[in-house]
Structures are given as structure tokens and as C-alpha cells.
Amino acid sequence: MEIKLEDLEILFTEEQIQQKVKELAEKMNNYYKNEEVIAICVLKGAVMFAIDLVKNLKMPLKMEFIRLSSYGTGTVSTGKVHAVDISLPDLNDKNVLIIEDIVDTGHTAKFLMDFINNNFKTKSTKFCSLLDKKISRVTDIEPDYYGFDIDDKFVVGYGLDYEGYYRNLRYIGYKAIV
Ligand code: 5GP
């Protein structure tokens, strides 16, 4: 499948995304109160979401960035998670909040939750994803926080790419089948 900009249908507008980000941040502000959080942004896809989300969080917060990849090329998940750069500080006794773009099969989320829980005794480990593609799930992982449910579409924009492109779009779109 090739995806051209002119083929894209909008799934979520910039306004819908920003509204959802604020709602998620509100839930987190209520949950964590003034407790310190280590927010871990999973590069590259979650970058826009993580940046917008943390700007709405009010607790003392540190940001970390890790880089994973699971999709090789194209639009089909390989199911294999590849750690490109996962150097993290000491997370023992910390409230850890993992920020992802989308949970699809769940392999990435499971890999990360296992990695953190096997290497650290955190105070809490929560997983937040902007999008949840439940229909594709093959693991038993569920995000603690998510923005939108989506069906079996390959989406791009707002950090999500197709072969490296479209991360800069302010909306989330998909290729309509014509
Ligand atoms: P999972 O490990 O849950 O199968 O996949 C998670 C990763 O696959 C996401 O972080 C994202 O990078 C990629 N991915 C899954 N679905 C989509 C999609 O619809 N569009 C894009 N651009 N990436 C996706």
C-alpha cells in the first residue's frame, strides 16, 4: 500500500486531538496530584502527543525518551520489538508513565512494561497511548489511559508515520479505500 497526502481522510482533527489531550492530562493531574512523575516518551511516534500532554501536566515531572521500533517498512506489524535506544535513569520508587502513540498488537507495550518491571521496582508503572487499536491485539495488555479507540486502519499524522513521512501533520488521517 502506498499512501499519498491527497489520499488521506481525516480521522481526528487537530481540535479533537487537543481536546482529548487535555482530558487525559486532567485525569492524570487528578490521579497523581502533586506526586513526581517520570514520563517516558516512546520515539519517534509518540513525540507530538508526549510534548502536548506534558505541557498540560501540573505535577513535578521529568521527561525521558526511548527509541523502539516494531514496524519494519510499510503498514504490517512484524510483531518483533527492536530496542534502538532504551537507556533510562534509575526508576526505582518512581511513578513511571509511558507515553505511546498507538497500541496495536500490544507487543511494544508488553515489551516495555516487562522491561521496566523486570529492571526496576517502581512506585507505579502506567501506560498511556493516544490511540488504541483493540481489534489487532494479540497480547493481554491494556493501556491505563488512552485517547481514542480506532478500528483496523493504518493511521498517519501527529507523530505517526508512513515510511518516515507525515509525522508533521496536525491531524490523524488514514487512506480511504476507493
Ligand atoms: P504494536 O507493538 O502494538 O503492534 O505496535 C505499536 C507500534 O506500531 C506503534 O508504536 C506504532 O509505531 C506502530 N503502529 C501500529 N499501528 C500503526 C498505525 O496504524 N499507523 C502507524 N503509523 N504506526 C502504527
Backbone and ligand atoms as CSV (ligand in chain L), in Angstrom:
chain,resi,resn,atom,element,x,y,z
A,1,MET,N,N,0.851,-1.201,0.000
A,1,MET,CA,C,0.000,0.000,0.000
A,1,MET,C,C,0.883,1.246,0.000
A,2,GLU,N,N,0.561,2.139,-0.885
A,2,GLU,CA,C,1.267,3.422,-0.901
A,2,GLU,C,C,0.305,4.482,-0.374
A,3,ILE,N,N,0.808,5.431,0.393
A,3,ILE,CA,C,-0.083,6.466,0.934
A,3,ILE,C,C,0.370,7.835,0.449
A,4,LYS,N,N,-0.505,8.501,-0.297
A,4,LYS,CA,C,-0.205,9.866,-0.764
A,4,LYS,C,C,-1.018,10.844,0.075
A,5,LEU,N,N,-0.478,12.052,0.229
A,5,LEU,CA,C,-1.146,13.064,1.055
A,5,LEU,C,C,-2.581,13.295,0.578
A,6,GLU,N,N,-2.781,13.330,-0.734
A,6,GLU,CA,C,-4.124,13.620,-1.257
A,6,GLU,C,C,-5.107,12.474,-1.039
A,7,ASP,N,N,-4.598,11.290,-0.670
A,7,ASP,CA,C,-5.495,10.140,-0.402
A,7,ASP,C,C,-6.024,10.149,1.038
A,8,LEU,N,N,-5.469,11.050,1.873
A,8,LEU,CA,C,-5.784,10.944,3.301
A,8,LEU,C,C,-7.152,11.501,3.668
A,9,GLU,N,N,-7.879,10.730,4.434
A,9,GLU,CA,C,-9.143,11.179,5.044
A,9,GLU,C,C,-8.826,11.515,6.497
A,10,ILE,N,N,-9.439,12.578,6.995
A,10,ILE,CA,C,-9.178,12.939,8.394
A,10,ILE,C,C,-9.976,12.034,9.320
A,11,LEU,N,N,-9.277,11.461,10.280
A,11,LEU,CA,C,-9.944,10.637,11.294
A,11,LEU,C,C,-10.176,11.479,12.555
A,12,PHE,N,N,-9.142,12.191,12.992
A,12,PHE,CA,C,-9.271,13.096,14.144
A,12,PHE,C,C,-8.632,14.429,13.781
A,13,THR,N,N,-9.385,15.495,13.973
A,13,THR,CA,C,-8.870,16.830,13.647
A,13,THR,C,C,-7.916,17.297,14.748
A,14,GLU,N,N,-7.204,18.363,14.436
A,14,GLU,CA,C,-6.302,18.960,15.424
A,14,GLU,C,C,-7.076,19.320,16.697
A,15,GLU,N,N,-8.275,19.893,16.524
A,15,GLU,CA,C,-9.079,20.318,17.679
A,15,GLU,C,C,-9.490,19.106,18.519
A,16,GLN,N,N,-9.921,18.039,17.850
A,16,GLN,CA,C,-10.320,16.819,18.599
A,16,GLN,C,C,-9.135,16.256,19.372
A,17,ILE,N,N,-7.973,16.264,18.745
A,17,ILE,CA,C,-6.785,15.716,19.408
A,17,ILE,C,C,-6.423,16.566,20.632
A,18,GLN,N,N,-6.405,17.880,20.422
A,18,GLN,CA,C,-6.006,18.758,21.529
A,18,GLN,C,C,-6.991,18.671,22.695
A,19,GLN,N,N,-8.276,18.543,22.367
A,19,GLN,CA,C,-9.291,18.382,23.413
A,19,GLN,C,C,-9.062,17.095,24.203
A,20,LYS,N,N,-8.788,16.023,23.470
A,20,LYS,CA,C,-8.551,14.711,24.112
A,20,LYS,C,C,-7.299,14.748,24.978
A,21,VAL,N,N,-6.261,15.401,24.494
A,21,VAL,CA,C,-5.008,15.501,25.261
A,21,VAL,C,C,-5.285,16.208,26.596
A,22,LYS,N,N,-6.089,17.259,26.537
A,22,LYS,CA,C,-6.424,17.994,27.773
A,22,LYS,C,C,-7.213,17.104,28.731
A,23,GLU,N,N,-8.157,16.323,28.191
A,23,GLU,CA,C,-8.955,15.423,29.048
A,23,GLU,C,C,-8.052,14.383,29.726
A,24,LEU,N,N,-7.119,13.830,28.942
A,24,LEU,CA,C,-6.208,12.826,29.531
A,24,LEU,C,C,-5.341,13.465,30.614
A,25,ALA,N,N,-4.834,14.650,30.326
A,25,ALA,CA,C,-3.974,15.334,31.298
A,25,ALA,C,C,-4.743,15.619,32.588
A,26,GLU,N,N,-6.003,15.987,32.437
A,26,GLU,CA,C,-6.848,16.267,33.599
A,26,GLU,C,C,-6.973,15.022,34.493
A,27,LYS,N,N,-7.214,13.863,33.832
A,27,LYS,CA,C,-7.310,12.607,34.597
A,27,LYS,C,C,-6.007,12.337,35.332
A,28,MET,N,N,-4.893,12.567,34.656
A,28,MET,CA,C,-3.590,12.312,35.279
A,28,MET,C,C,-3.304,13.304,36.404
A,29,ASN,N,N,-3.666,14.558,36.196
A,29,ASN,CA,C,-3.472,15.554,37.261
A,29,ASN,C,C,-4.267,15.155,38.503
A,30,ASN,N,N,-5.471,14.631,38.293
A,30,ASN,CA,C,-6.291,14.188,39.431
A,30,ASN,C,C,-5.710,12.951,40.085
A,31,TYR,N,N,-5.161,12.053,39.289
A,31,TYR,CA,C,-4.641,10.796,39.836
A,31,TYR,C,C,-3.317,11.012,40.583
A,32,TYR,N,N,-2.375,11.690,39.940
A,32,TYR,CA,C,-1.042,11.811,40.551
A,32,TYR,C,C,-0.972,12.934,41.585
A,33,LYS,N,N,-1.968,13.848,41.553
A,33,LYS,CA,C,-1.947,15.035,42.420
A,33,LYS,C,C,-0.585,15.727,42.281
A,34,ASN,N,N,0.150,15.841,43.395
A,34,ASN,CA,C,1.427,16.534,43.286
A,34,ASN,C,C,2.619,15.587,43.338
A,35,GLU,N,N,2.356,14.301,43.084
A,35,GLU,CA,C,3.456,13.323,43.118
A,35,GLU,C,C,4.312,13.428,41.869
A,36,GLU,N,N,5.606,13.258,42.065
A,36,GLU,CA,C,6.516,13.357,40.923
A,36,GLU,C,C,6.316,12.199,39.932
A,37,VAL,N,N,6.425,12.523,38.658
A,37,VAL,CA,C,6.247,11.526,37.593
A,37,VAL,C,C,7.462,11.550,36.662
A,38,ILE,N,N,7.875,10.364,36.237
A,38,ILE,CA,C,8.869,10.268,35.158
A,38,ILE,C,C,8.090,9.861,33.905
A,39,ALA,N,N,7.974,10.765,32.970
A,39,ALA,CA,C,7.236,10.496,31.728
A,39,ALA,C,C,8.224,9.996,30.684
A,40,ILE,N,N,7.937,8.814,30.150
A,40,ILE,CA,C,8.846,8.230,29.149
A,40,ILE,C,C,8.166,8.267,27.788
A,41,CYS,N,N,8.702,9.078,26.908
A,41,CYS,CA,C,8.156,9.198,25.548
A,41,CYS,C,C,8.806,8.150,24.651
A,42,VAL,N,N,7.963,7.373,23.989
A,42,VAL,CA,C,8.484,6.335,23.091
A,42,VAL,C,C,8.622,6.947,21.685
A,43,LEU,N,N,9.867,7.163,21.310
A,43,LEU,CA,C,10.161,7.745,19.992
A,43,LEU,C,C,9.999,6.711,18.904
A,44,LYS,N,N,9.682,7.107,17.654
A,44,LYS,CA,C,9.504,8.509,17.351
A,44,LYS,C,C,8.025,8.884,17.394
A,45,GLY,N,N,7.158,7.886,17.285
A,45,GLY,CA,C,5.737,8.141,17.042
A,45,GLY,C,C,5.022,8.960,18.098
A,46,ALA,N,N,5.442,8.838,19.368
A,46,ALA,CA,C,4.689,9.499,20.441
A,46,ALA,C,C,5.151,10.926,20.684
A,47,VAL,N,N,6.076,11.412,19.868
A,47,VAL,CA,C,6.709,12.685,20.211
A,47,VAL,C,C,5.716,13.847,20.297
A,48,MET,N,N,4.816,13.985,19.336
A,48,MET,CA,C,3.869,15.116,19.352
A,48,MET,C,C,2.926,14.992,20.559
A,49,PHE,N,N,2.404,13.793,20.728
A,49,PHE,CA,C,1.466,13.532,21.821
A,49,PHE,C,C,2.130,13.796,23.174
A,50,ALA,N,N,3.331,13.274,23.359
A,50,ALA,CA,C,4.018,13.418,24.653
A,50,ALA,C,C,4.269,14.889,24.962
A,51,ILE,N,N,4.701,15.628,23.959
A,51,ILE,CA,C,5.005,17.049,24.170
A,51,ILE,C,C,3.728,17.809,24.553
A,52,ASP,N,N,2.643,17.568,23.824
A,52,ASP,CA,C,1.383,18.264,24.138
A,52,ASP,C,C,0.846,17.829,25.500
A,53,LEU,N,N,0.962,16.523,25.790
A,53,LEU,CA,C,0.436,16.018,27.069
A,53,LEU,C,C,1.182,16.630,28.252
A,54,VAL,N,N,2.511,16.578,28.231
A,54,VAL,CA,C,3.259,17.062,29.409
A,54,VAL,C,C,3.048,18.556,29.636
A,55,LYS,N,N,2.753,19.298,28.568
A,55,LYS,CA,C,2.508,20.733,28.746
A,55,LYS,C,C,1.250,20.981,29.570
A,56,ASN,N,N,0.381,19.962,29.640
A,56,ASN,CA,C,-0.855,20.083,30.427
A,56,ASN,C,C,-0.776,19.388,31.778
A,57,LEU,N,N,0.372,18.803,32.095
A,57,LEU,CA,C,0.517,18.122,33.392
A,57,LEU,C,C,1.099,19.102,34.411
A,58,LYS,N,N,0.598,18.990,35.634
A,58,LYS,CA,C,0.942,20.010,36.629
A,58,LYS,C,C,1.878,19.509,37.724
A,59,MET,N,N,2.070,18.182,37.827
A,59,MET,CA,C,2.909,17.656,38.897
A,59,MET,C,C,4.395,17.853,38.553
A,60,PRO,N,N,5.300,17.732,39.548
A,60,PRO,CA,C,6.729,17.767,39.211
A,60,PRO,C,C,7.021,16.603,38.256
A,61,LEU,N,N,7.711,16.860,37.189
A,61,LEU,CA,C,7.819,15.859,36.129
A,61,LEU,C,C,9.187,15.917,35.449
A,62,LYS,N,N,9.701,14.725,35.152
A,62,LYS,CA,C,10.912,14.639,34.326
A,62,LYS,C,C,10.550,13.873,33.072
A,63,MET,N,N,11.185,14.233,31.981
A,63,MET,CA,C,10.921,13.511,30.718
A,63,MET,C,C,12.113,12.682,30.309
A,64,GLU,N,N,11.837,11.485,29.865
A,64,GLU,CA,C,12.862,10.612,29.284
A,64,GLU,C,C,12.375,10.205,27.902
A,65,PHE,N,N,13.313,9.825,27.068
A,65,PHE,CA,C,12.974,9.421,25.697
A,65,PHE,C,C,13.644,8.090,25.400
A,66,ILE,N,N,12.870,7.160,24.885
A,66,ILE,CA,C,13.477,5.905,24.445
A,66,ILE,C,C,13.061,5.666,23.009
A,67,ARG,N,N,13.835,4.864,22.329
A,67,ARG,CA,C,13.517,4.631,20.922
A,67,ARG,C,C,13.376,3.146,20.658
A,68,LEU,N,N,12.211,2.780,20.180
A,68,LEU,CA,C,11.925,1.387,19.839
A,68,LEU,C,C,11.420,1.351,18.414
A,69,SER,N,N,11.497,0.183,17.797
A,69,SER,CA,C,10.780,0.062,16.532
A,69,SER,C,C,10.204,-1.338,16.435
A,70,SER,N,N,9.015,-1.426,15.869
A,70,SER,CA,C,8.412,-2.739,15.663
A,70,SER,C,C,8.008,-2.900,14.205
A,71,TYR,N,N,7.456,-1.820,13.614
A,71,TYR,CA,C,7.123,-1.888,12.186
A,71,TYR,C,C,8.429,-1.753,11.421
A,72,GLY,N,N,8.705,-2.652,10.474
A,72,GLY,CA,C,9.884,-2.512,9.625
A,72,GLY,C,C,9.569,-1.445,8.606
A,73,THR,N,N,9.022,-1.849,7.485
A,73,THR,CA,C,8.561,-0.872,6.496
A,73,THR,C,C,7.098,-1.180,6.220
A,74,GLY,N,N,6.398,-0.204,5.666
A,74,GLY,CA,C,5.014,-0.412,5.257
A,74,GLY,C,C,4.052,-0.366,6.415
A,75,THR,N,N,2.977,-1.128,6.311
A,75,THR,CA,C,1.866,-0.955,7.240
A,75,THR,C,C,1.513,-2.228,8.006
A,76,VAL,N,N,2.339,-3.247,7.927
A,76,VAL,CA,C,2.023,-4.507,8.621
A,76,VAL,C,C,2.987,-4.727,9.780
A,77,SER,N,N,2.423,-4.957,10.962
A,77,SER,CA,C,3.243,-5.141,12.154
A,77,SER,C,C,4.042,-6.440,12.056
A,78,THR,N,N,5.330,-6.367,12.417
A,78,THR,CA,C,6.173,-7.564,12.388
A,78,THR,C,C,5.983,-8.393,13.650
A,79,GLY,N,N,5.493,-7.734,14.719
A,79,GLY,CA,C,5.349,-8.427,15.991
A,79,GLY,C,C,6.654,-8.492,16.770
A,80,LYS,N,N,7.746,-8.101,16.147
A,80,LYS,CA,C,9.042,-8.116,16.845
A,80,LYS,C,C,9.394,-6.698,17.265
A,81,VAL,N,N,9.722,-6.530,18.546
A,81,VAL,CA,C,10.067,-5.208,19.032
A,81,VAL,C,C,11.581,-5.109,19.108
A,82,HIS,N,N,12.092,-4.022,18.582
A,82,HIS,CA,C,13.522,-3.841,18.479
A,82,HIS,C,C,13.886,-2.609,19.310
A,83,ALA,N,N,14.745,-2.782,20.324
A,83,ALA,CA,C,15.146,-1.650,21.159
A,83,ALA,C,C,16.307,-0.934,20.486
A,84,VAL,N,N,16.054,0.268,20.027
A,84,VAL,CA,C,17.108,1.039,19.355
A,84,VAL,C,C,17.921,1.800,20.401
A,85,ASP,N,N,17.243,2.410,21.365
A,85,ASP,CA,C,17.936,3.105,22.458
A,85,ASP,C,C,17.007,3.122,23.665
A,86,ILE,N,N,17.383,2.378,24.685
A,86,ILE,CA,C,16.498,2.251,25.836
A,86,ILE,C,C,17.240,2.618,27.122
A,87,SER,N,N,18.189,3.561,27.020
A,87,SER,CA,C,18.929,3.969,28.224
A,87,SER,C,C,18.026,4.828,29.108
A,88,LEU,N,N,17.876,4.402,30.341
A,88,LEU,CA,C,16.964,5.065,31.275
A,88,LEU,C,C,17.679,5.301,32.608
A,89,PRO,N,N,17.258,6.325,33.348
A,89,PRO,CA,C,17.828,6.526,34.687
A,89,PRO,C,C,17.262,5.489,35.657
A,90,ASP,N,N,17.669,5.579,36.910
A,90,ASP,CA,C,17.146,4.696,37.960
A,90,ASP,C,C,15.653,5.017,38.181
A,91,LEU,N,N,14.801,4.025,37.947
A,91,LEU,CA,C,13.349,4.262,38.096
A,91,LEU,C,C,12.787,3.634,39.372
A,92,ASN,N,N,13.672,3.134,40.231
A,92,ASN,CA,C,13.191,2.548,41.483
A,92,ASN,C,C,12.454,3.602,42.302
A,93,ASP,N,N,11.304,3.213,42.845
A,93,ASP,CA,C,10.477,4.103,43.680
A,93,ASP,C,C,9.876,5.300,42.944
A,94,LYS,N,N,9.894,5.269,41.629
A,94,LYS,CA,C,9.350,6.398,40.856
A,94,LYS,C,C,7.976,6.046,40.283
A,95,ASN,N,N,7.172,7.086,40.046
A,95,ASN,CA,C,5.935,6.913,39.278
A,95,ASN,C,C,6.293,7.043,37.806
A,96,VAL,N,N,6.195,5.931,37.094
A,96,VAL,CA,C,6.610,5.915,35.692
A,96,VAL,C,C,5.373,5.952,34.794
A,97,LEU,N,N,5.377,6.869,33.856
A,97,LEU,CA,C,4.273,6.987,32.907
A,97,LEU,C,C,4.837,6.843,31.493
A,98,ILE,N,N,4.498,5.734,30.853
A,98,ILE,CA,C,4.987,5.501,29.485
A,98,ILE,C,C,3.998,6.142,28.510
A,99,ILE,N,N,4.513,6.906,27.573
A,99,ILE,CA,C,3.642,7.606,26.621
A,99,ILE,C,C,3.906,7.074,25.214
A,100,GLU,N,N,2.880,6.460,24.635
A,100,GLU,CA,C,2.971,5.837,23.308
A,100,GLU,C,C,1.974,6.490,22.349
A,101,ASP,N,N,2.204,6.283,21.073
A,101,ASP,CA,C,1.273,6.808,20.072
A,101,ASP,C,C,0.060,5.900,19.910
A,102,ILE,N,N,0.312,4.593,19.782
A,102,ILE,CA,C,-0.787,3.671,19.481
A,102,ILE,C,C,-0.453,2.288,20.037
A,103,VAL,N,N,-1.456,1.612,20.584
A,103,VAL,CA,C,-1.298,0.199,20.933
A,103,VAL,C,C,-2.041,-0.585,19.862
A,104,ASP,N,N,-1.285,-1.439,19.172
A,104,ASP,CA,C,-1.831,-2.201,18.036
A,104,ASP,C,C,-1.868,-3.667,18.476
A,105,THR,N,N,-0.875,-4.461,18.130
A,105,THR,CA,C,-0.839,-5.845,18.628
A,105,THR,C,C,-0.633,-5.880,20.138
A,106,GLY,N,N,0.044,-4.849,20.656
A,106,GLY,CA,C,0.360,-4.811,22.087
A,106,GLY,C,C,1.762,-5.323,22.396
A,107,HIS,N,N,2.490,-5.780,21.369
A,107,HIS,CA,C,3.844,-6.302,21.622
A,107,HIS,C,C,4.758,-5.224,22.212
A,108,THR,N,N,4.662,-4.015,21.670
A,108,THR,CA,C,5.543,-2.943,22.151
A,108,THR,C,C,5.221,-2.599,23.609
A,109,ALA,N,N,3.930,-2.463,23.885
A,109,ALA,CA,C,3.504,-2.117,25.248
A,109,ALA,C,C,3.954,-3.204,26.225
A,110,LYS,N,N,3.795,-4.451,25.827
A,110,LYS,CA,C,4.167,-5.559,26.713
A,110,LYS,C,C,5.673,-5.587,26.926
A,111,PHE,N,N,6.411,-5.402,25.845
A,111,PHE,CA,C,7.865,-5.380,25.927
A,111,PHE,C,C,8.322,-4.302,26.924
A,112,LEU,N,N,7.723,-3.123,26.817
A,112,LEU,CA,C,8.133,-2.009,27.668
A,112,LEU,C,C,7.734,-2.202,29.123
A,113,MET,N,N,6.501,-2.640,29.346
A,113,MET,CA,C,6.044,-2.869,30.720
A,113,MET,C,C,6.925,-3.938,31.367
A,114,ASP,N,N,7.204,-5.029,30.626
A,114,ASP,CA,C,8.059,-6.088,31.164
A,114,ASP,C,C,9.461,-5.562,31.427
A,115,PHE,N,N,9.987,-4.785,30.483
A,115,PHE,CA,C,11.350,-4.265,30.634
A,115,PHE,C,C,11.448,-3.434,31.917
A,116,ILE,N,N,10.484,-2.554,32.118
A,116,ILE,CA,C,10.538,-1.665,33.289
A,116,ILE,C,C,10.306,-2.457,34.573
A,117,ASN,N,N,9.314,-3.335,34.546
A,117,ASN,CA,C,9.014,-4.066,35.781
A,117,ASN,C,C,10.072,-5.128,36.110
A,118,ASN,N,N,10.812,-5.609,35.120
A,118,ASN,CA,C,11.889,-6.568,35.395
A,118,ASN,C,C,13.172,-5.888,35.867
A,119,ASN,N,N,13.330,-4.616,35.506
A,119,ASN,CA,C,14.585,-3.936,35.830
A,119,ASN,C,C,14.480,-2.986,37.014
A,120,PHE,N,N,13.250,-2.602,37.367
A,120,PHE,CA,C,13.076,-1.619,38.449
A,120,PHE,C,C,11.897,-2.015,39.317
A,121,LYS,N,N,11.965,-1.561,40.569
A,121,LYS,CA,C,10.814,-1.693,41.451
A,121,LYS,C,C,10.212,-0.296,41.548
A,122,THR,N,N,9.356,0.022,40.601
A,122,THR,CA,C,8.804,1.379,40.541
A,122,THR,C,C,7.723,1.549,41.605
A,123,LYS,N,N,7.371,2.801,41.880
A,123,LYS,CA,C,6.236,3.063,42.765
A,123,LYS,C,C,4.955,2.745,42.001
A,124,SER,N,N,4.915,3.129,40.736
A,124,SER,CA,C,3.794,2.766,39.858
A,124,SER,C,C,4.302,2.798,38.421
A,125,THR,N,N,3.712,1.962,37.587
A,125,THR,CA,C,4.041,1.982,36.156
A,125,THR,C,C,2.726,2.034,35.389
A,126,LYS,N,N,2.511,3.126,34.691
A,126,LYS,CA,C,1.264,3.289,33.924
A,126,LYS,C,C,1.597,3.472,32.450
A,127,PHE,N,N,0.670,3.017,31.631
A,127,PHE,CA,C,0.868,3.086,30.185
A,127,PHE,C,C,-0.222,3.946,29.566
A,128,CYS,N,N,0.203,4.952,28.842
A,128,CYS,CA,C,-0.763,5.855,28.197
A,128,CYS,C,C,-0.533,5.850,26.690
A,129,SER,N,N,-1.592,5.674,25.935
A,129,SER,CA,C,-1.476,5.687,24.476
A,129,SER,C,C,-2.549,6.605,23.899
A,130,LEU,N,N,-2.192,7.399,22.917
A,130,LEU,CA,C,-3.211,8.260,22.308
A,130,LEU,C,C,-4.281,7.415,21.626
A,131,LEU,N,N,-3.836,6.380,20.898
A,131,LEU,CA,C,-4.783,5.554,20.147
A,131,LEU,C,C,-4.745,4.116,20.635
A,132,ASP,N,N,-5.895,3.457,20.557
A,132,ASP,CA,C,-5.995,2.050,20.952
A,132,ASP,C,C,-6.694,1.284,19.834
A,133,LYS,N,N,-5.917,0.406,19.160
A,133,LYS,CA,C,-6.481,-0.397,18.061
A,133,LYS,C,C,-6.763,-1.793,18.619
A,134,LYS,N,N,-7.843,-1.886,19.400
A,134,LYS,CA,C,-8.116,-3.118,20.169
A,134,LYS,C,C,-8.263,-4.350,19.278
A,135,ILE,N,N,-8.810,-4.154,18.083
A,135,ILE,CA,C,-9.105,-5.267,17.188
A,135,ILE,C,C,-7.853,-6.058,16.782
A,136,SER,N,N,-6.692,-5.399,16.827
A,136,SER,CA,C,-5.451,-6.073,16.407
A,136,SER,C,C,-4.691,-6.715,17.561
A,137,ARG,N,N,-5.244,-6.618,18.760
A,137,ARG,CA,C,-4.480,-7.027,19.952
A,137,ARG,C,C,-4.221,-8.527,19.979
A,138,VAL,N,N,-2.969,-8.925,20.203
A,138,VAL,CA,C,-2.645,-10.343,20.386
A,138,VAL,C,C,-1.998,-10.591,21.744
A,139,THR,N,N,-1.843,-9.532,22.548
A,139,THR,CA,C,-1.296,-9.690,23.897
A,139,THR,C,C,-2.387,-9.274,24.889
A,140,ASP,N,N,-2.126,-9.544,26.173
A,140,ASP,CA,C,-3.168,-9.234,27.157
A,140,ASP,C,C,-2.976,-7.847,27.785
A,141,ILE,N,N,-2.321,-6.979,27.058
A,141,ILE,CA,C,-2.025,-5.656,27.612
A,141,ILE,C,C,-3.153,-4.663,27.304
A,142,GLU,N,N,-3.493,-3.836,28.278
A,142,GLU,CA,C,-4.468,-2.759,28.065
A,142,GLU,C,C,-3.847,-1.464,28.578
A,143,PRO,N,N,-3.920,-0.382,27.807
A,143,PRO,CA,C,-3.370,0.871,28.323
A,143,PRO,C,C,-4.166,1.365,29.534
A,144,ASP,N,N,-3.465,1.956,30.505
A,144,ASP,CA,C,-4.160,2.532,31.667
A,144,ASP,C,C,-4.928,3.780,31.252
A,145,TYR,N,N,-4.358,4.506,30.296
A,145,TYR,CA,C,-5.027,5.688,29.746
A,145,TYR,C,C,-4.949,5.596,28.235
A,146,TYR,N,N,-6.036,5.903,27.544
A,146,TYR,CA,C,-5.942,6.055,26.093
A,146,TYR,C,C,-6.916,7.131,25.633
A,147,GLY,N,N,-6.598,7.682,24.457
A,147,GLY,CA,C,-7.410,8.776,23.940
A,147,GLY,C,C,-8.577,8.301,23.109
A,148,PHE,N,N,-8.282,7.670,21.984
A,148,PHE,CA,C,-9.329,7.251,21.051
A,148,PHE,C,C,-9.192,5.765,20.727
A,149,ASP,N,N,-10.338,5.091,20.629
A,149,ASP,CA,C,-10.398,3.738,20.056
A,149,ASP,C,C,-10.409,3.889,18.544
A,150,ILE,N,N,-9.633,3.062,17.840
A,150,ILE,CA,C,-9.784,3.079,16.382
A,150,ILE,C,C,-9.948,1.651,15.874
A,151,ASP,N,N,-10.562,1.511,14.699
A,151,ASP,CA,C,-10.695,0.156,14.142
A,151,ASP,C,C,-9.456,-0.165,13.293
A,152,ASP,N,N,-9.566,-1.168,12.465
A,152,ASP,CA,C,-8.380,-1.690,11.800
A,152,ASP,C,C,-7.937,-0.820,10.620
A,153,LYS,N,N,-7.448,0.370,10.941
A,153,LYS,CA,C,-6.960,1.291,9.915
A,153,LYS,C,C,-5.489,1.553,10.180
A,154,PHE,N,N,-4.726,1.800,9.132
A,154,PHE,CA,C,-3.364,2.262,9.322
A,154,PHE,C,C,-3.401,3.781,9.274
A,155,VAL,N,N,-3.075,4.409,10.393
A,155,VAL,CA,C,-3.223,5.860,10.505
A,155,VAL,C,C,-1.869,6.561,10.474
A,156,VAL,N,N,-1.909,7.810,10.031
A,156,VAL,CA,C,-0.692,8.629,9.998
A,156,VAL,C,C,-1.004,10.022,10.521
A,157,GLY,N,N,0.062,10.744,10.855
A,157,GLY,CA,C,-0.091,12.126,11.309
A,157,GLY,C,C,0.090,12.251,12.807
A,158,TYR,N,N,0.367,13.485,13.258
A,158,TYR,CA,C,0.546,13.775,14.675
A,158,TYR,C,C,1.562,12.782,15.288
A,159,GLY,N,N,2.674,12.631,14.617
A,159,GLY,CA,C,3.747,11.758,15.106
A,159,GLY,C,C,3.797,10.410,14.422
A,160,LEU,N,N,2.647,9.938,13.965
A,160,LEU,CA,C,2.606,8.604,13.332
A,160,LEU,C,C,3.035,8.714,11.865
A,161,ASP,N,N,3.855,7.778,11.433
A,161,ASP,CA,C,4.420,7.898,10.090
A,161,ASP,C,C,3.985,6.801,9.136
A,162,TYR,N,N,4.209,7.096,7.856
A,162,TYR,CA,C,4.218,6.051,6.828
A,162,TYR,C,C,5.584,6.173,6.158
A,163,GLU,N,N,6.428,5.182,6.367
A,163,GLU,CA,C,7.793,5.198,5.844
A,163,GLU,C,C,8.506,6.511,6.151
A,164,GLY,N,N,8.305,6.996,7.372
A,164,GLY,CA,C,9.017,8.192,7.826
A,164,GLY,C,C,8.273,9.495,7.563
A,165,TYR,N,N,7.288,9.481,6.681
A,165,TYR,CA,C,6.572,10.714,6.322
A,165,TYR,C,C,5.300,10.902,7.163
A,166,TYR,N,N,4.807,12.115,7.135
A,166,TYR,CA,C,3.512,12.535,7.701
A,166,TYR,C,C,3.490,12.730,9.218
A,167,ARG,N,N,4.637,12.564,9.870
A,167,ARG,CA,C,4.634,12.785,11.332
A,167,ARG,C,C,4.248,14.220,11.655
A,168,ASN,N,N,4.518,15.151,10.731
A,168,ASN,CA,C,4.303,16.575,10.992
A,168,ASN,C,C,2.855,17.026,10.808
A,169,LEU,N,N,1.971,16.162,10.344
A,169,LEU,CA,C,0.570,16.579,10.180
A,169,LEU,C,C,-0.036,16.888,11.550
A,170,ARG,N,N,-0.905,17.899,11.572
A,170,ARG,CA,C,-1.545,18.284,12.846
A,170,ARG,C,C,-2.753,17.411,13.150
A,171,TYR,N,N,-3.226,16.670,12.144
A,171,TYR,CA,C,-4.375,15.784,12.318
A,171,TYR,C,C,-3.940,14.336,12.167
A,172,ILE,N,N,-4.853,13.416,12.463
A,172,ILE,CA,C,-4.597,11.994,12.219
A,172,ILE,C,C,-5.495,11.563,11.075
A,173,GLY,N,N,-4.882,10.939,10.075
A,173,GLY,CA,C,-5.645,10.532,8.907
A,173,GLY,C,C,-5.355,9.101,8.512
A,174,TYR,N,N,-6.120,8.634,7.547
A,174,TYR,CA,C,-5.915,7.277,7.029
A,174,TYR,C,C,-6.237,7.284,5.552
A,175,LYS,N,N,-5.776,6.266,4.879
A,175,LYS,CA,C,-6.045,6.186,3.447
A,175,LYS,C,C,-7.402,5.535,3.240
A,176,ALA,N,N,-8.309,6.281,2.648
A,176,ALA,CA,C,-9.637,5.737,2.377
A,176,ALA,C,C,-9.516,4.725,1.240
A,177,ILE,N,N,-10.247,3.621,1.351
A,177,ILE,CA,C,-10.236,2.617,0.276
A,177,ILE,C,C,-11.205,3.095,-0.805
A,178,VAL,N,N,-10.691,3.287,-2.023
A,178,VAL,CA,C,-11.585,3.811,-3.076
A,178,VAL,C,C,-11.938,2.707,-4.088
L,1,5GP,P1,P,2.315,-2.912,18.472
L,1,5GP,O1,O,3.629,-3.352,19.055
L,1,5GP,O2,O,1.249,-2.624,19.494
L,1,5GP,O3,O,1.836,-3.855,17.402
L,1,5GP,O4,O,2.586,-1.619,17.657
L,1,5GP,C1,C,2.981,-0.462,18.214
L,1,5GP,C2,C,3.731,0.387,17.218
L,1,5GP,O5,O,3.410,0.079,15.847
L,1,5GP,C3,C,3.334,1.799,17.421
L,1,5GP,O6,O,4.150,2.431,18.364
L,1,5GP,C4,C,3.487,2.396,16.027
L,1,5GP,O7,O,4.795,2.846,15.866
L,1,5GP,C5,C,3.238,1.242,15.086
L,1,5GP,N1,N,1.860,1.260,14.567
L,1,5GP,C6,C,0.825,0.439,14.912
L,1,5GP,N2,N,-0.294,0.769,14.240
L,1,5GP,C7,C,0.027,1.831,13.466
L,1,5GP,C8,C,-0.721,2.656,12.558
L,1,5GP,O8,O,-1.919,2.496,12.303
L,1,5GP,N3,N,-0.010,3.662,11.968
L,1,5GP,C9,C,1.301,3.904,12.189
L,1,5GP,N4,N,1.861,4.918,11.548
L,1,5GP,N5,N,2.025,3.155,13.047
L,1,5GP,C10,C,1.395,2.141,13.676
